Amino acid sequence: MKVAVTGASGHIGNCLARELYKQGLQVKVLVHKYQDSLKDLDIEFIRGDLLDKSSLEKLCSNVDVVFHLAAKIAIDKKEKDLVYFTNVQGTQNLVDVCIEKNIKRFIHFSSIHAYDPHPIDEVLDENRAYIGKTKLVYEQSKVESEKLVLNAVKNGLNGMVLNPTAVIGPFDFQESYLGQALIKIYENKLPMLVPGGYDWVDVRDIVNTAISTIEKGEIGEKYLLSGHYVSLKDLSRIIGKISRKKTPQLLAPLFLAKIGLPFIKLYSILANEHPLYTYESLEILKNSNKHITSLKAKKELGFSSRPVEETLRDTFEW
């Protein structure tokens, strides 16, 4: 069986490509610029991007299964037009090619951010409405790209959707936003924590479940992949337990954190870093749902999630 992966150099993507290769499958990957996370794998590389349809045709030629992970991620307003165009038009381009090539199975990676977190005190499952009007272009793009995949099923796409929560774990070569946050907490370099948290899920659990969709799951269905909700303060405490070092514990009110955003942005510019606290990321923390369920994925895909402490320990050891 031959499998293609977009976004293969990213955190989930390189872990997926590794596991597919380990299981003896032929793997083709689409790479844009960065590919160091895959350099030790004997796989086929196609250079291009989602907006270059000719490279997508090369990627999908003589392939049975396509995993679509490539996306532009942003937790601020920077490059908002590129984020939207890449995630939506890029997905449309790939969907069109997969229909033309009669791909047997198309697995689209969306996000929990496609769903409305409110009411945050009620269970969130696949029946929850999509998020409505939002200032976050990333959320908008994930909603639109997910919708077009599901609509394309009516036109012959053998597609399904996976919606992971906040993904962490080993093999985060490029240091994702979440990976950067974990390192800063580990090194006690965050001046303060803010109220709120995320539902954290291990990248290896996501990958194992994604591979199971080659044989399991229903065409045209969505599957939430959640782990465990942990506040930033508790996450810092767990990391301190693992590192046996001091980690941030000062909890600043949300309004105070928002007042300090211009200074955080200035520091990030001077340090040539992405700001971890932005208006958008603070809103996500504040509105994060604690009751995201993966019951459907557990029943149909065999999904399971390991403890957060195990994930964090393995991440820092890596």
ChimeraX attribute file (.defattr): number of C-alpha atoms within 10 A of each C-alpha:
attribute: neighborCount
match mode: 1-to-1
recipient: residues
	/A:1	10
	/A:2	16
	/A:3	22
	/A:4	27
	/A:5	26
	/A:6	28
	/A:7	22
	/A:8	28
	/A:9	28
	/A:10	24
	/A:11	23
	/A:12	25
	/A:13	25
	/A:14	25
	/A:15	24
	/A:16	24
	/A:17	28
	/A:18	21
	/A:19	16
	/A:20	20
	/A:21	17
	/A:22	11
	/A:23	10
	/A:24	10
	/A:25	14
	/A:26	17
	/A:27	22
	/A:28	25
	/A:29	27
	/A:30	26
	/A:31	22
	/A:32	17
	/A:33	10
	/A:34	11
	/A:35	16
	/A:36	11
	/A:37	19
	/A:38	21
	/A:39	9
	/A:40	8
	/A:41	13
	/A:42	12
	/A:43	16
	/A:44	13
	/A:45	18
	/A:46	18
	/A:47	16
	/A:48	19
	/A:49	20
	/A:50	25
	/A:51	17
	/A:52	13
	/A:53	16
	/A:54	13
	/A:55	17
	/A:56	25
	/A:57	18
	/A:58	16
	/A:59	26
	/A:60	25
	/A:61	16
	/A:62	15
	/A:63	21
	/A:64	18
	/A:65	24
	/A:66	27
	/A:67	25
	/A:68	22
	/A:69	22
	/A:70	26
	/A:71	23
	/A:72	17
	/A:73	20
	/A:74	18
	/A:75	21
	/A:76	19
	/A:77	15
	/A:78	10
	/A:79	12
	/A:80	18
	/A:81	11
	/A:82	13
	/A:83	20
	/A:84	22
	/A:85	16
	/A:86	22
	/A:87	26
	/A:88	24
	/A:89	17
	/A:90	20
	/A:91	25
	/A:92	19
	/A:93	18
	/A:94	26
	/A:95	25
	/A:96	18
	/A:97	21
	/A:98	27
	/A:99	18
	/A:100	13
	/A:101	16
	/A:102	19
	/A:103	21
	/A:104	15
	/A:105	21
	/A:106	27
	/A:107	22
	/A:108	25
	/A:109	22
	/A:110	29
	/A:111	20
	/A:112	28
	/A:113	22
	/A:114	23
	/A:115	20
	/A:116	20
	/A:117	23
	/A:118	15
	/A:119	12
	/A:120	15
	/A:121	11
	/A:122	12
	/A:123	14
	/A:124	22
	/A:125	19
	/A:126	18
	/A:127	8
	/A:128	14
	/A:129	13
	/A:130	20
	/A:131	17
	/A:132	12
	/A:133	9
	/A:134	10
	/A:135	11
	/A:136	19
	/A:137	22
	/A:138	24
	/A:139	25
	/A:140	21
	/A:141	25
	/A:142	27
	/A:143	22
	/A:144	19
	/A:145	23
	/A:146	25
	/A:147	16
	/A:148	15
	/A:149	26
	/A:150	20
	/A:151	14
	/A:152	18
	/A:153	18
	/A:154	11
	/A:155	10
	/A:156	13
	/A:157	25
	/A:158	23
	/A:159	28
	/A:160	22
	/A:161	26
	/A:162	22
	/A:163	23
	/A:164	23
	/A:165	23
	/A:166	20
	/A:167	22
	/A:168	23
	/A:169	25
	/A:170	20
	/A:171	20
	/A:172	22
	/A:173	14
	/A:174	14
	/A:175	14
	/A:176	15
	/A:177	15
	/A:178	16
	/A:179	19
	/A:180	17
	/A:181	18
	/A:182	22
	/A:183	16
	/A:184	17
	/A:185	24
	/A:186	23
	/A:187	16
	/A:188	17
	/A:189	12
	/A:190	17
	/A:191	13
	/A:192	15
	/A:193	20
	/A:194	21
	/A:195	15
	/A:196	20
	/A:197	21
	/A:198	22
	/A:199	22
	/A:200	25
	/A:201	25
	/A:202	28
	/A:203	24
	/A:204	21
	/A:205	18
	/A:206	24
	/A:207	20
	/A:208	18
	/A:209	21
	/A:210	22
	/A:211	17
	/A:212	14
	/A:213	22
	/A:214	18
	/A:215	10
	/A:216	13
	/A:217	19
	/A:218	15
	/A:219	17
	/A:220	16
	/A:221	13
	/A:222	23
	/A:223	26
	/A:224	24
	/A:225	32
	/A:226	27
	/A:227	25
	/A:228	20
	/A:229	22
	/A:230	17
	/A:231	20
	/A:232	22
	/A:233	20
	/A:234	13
	/A:235	22
	/A:236	22
	/A:237	19
	/A:238	19
	/A:239	24
	/A:240	19
	/A:241	14
	/A:242	16
	/A:243	14
	/A:244	10
	/A:245	12
	/A:246	15
	/A:247	23
	/A:248	22
	/A:249	19
	/A:250	12
	/A:251	14
	/A:252	14
	/A:253	12
	/A:254	17
	/A:255	10
	/A:256	10
	/A:257	20
	/A:258	17
	/A:259	11
	/A:260	13
	/A:261	16
	/A:262	12
	/A:263	11
	/A:264	17
	/A:265	17
	/A:266	12
	/A:267	14
	/A:268	15
	/A:269	12
	/A:270	8
	/A:271	10
	/A:272	9
	/A:273	11
	/A:274	17
	/A:275	20
	/A:276	20
	/A:277	22
	/A:278	20
	/A:279	16
	/A:280	17
	/A:281	16
	/A:282	22
	/A:283	15
	/A:284	18
	/A:285	18
	/A:286	16
	/A:287	17
	/A:288	24
	/A:289	23
	/A:290	20
	/A:291	17
	/A:292	23
	/A:293	18
	/A:294	21
	/A:295	18
	/A:296	17
	/A:297	19
	/A:298	16
	/A:299	11
	/A:300	14
	/A:301	21
	/A:302	15
	/A:303	22
	/A:304	19
	/A:305	20
	/A:306	13
	/A:307	12
	/A:308	21
	/A:309	14
	/A:310	12
	/A:311	20
	/A:312	20
	/A:313	17
	/A:314	13
	/A:315	18
	/A:316	15
	/A:317	9
	/A:318	10
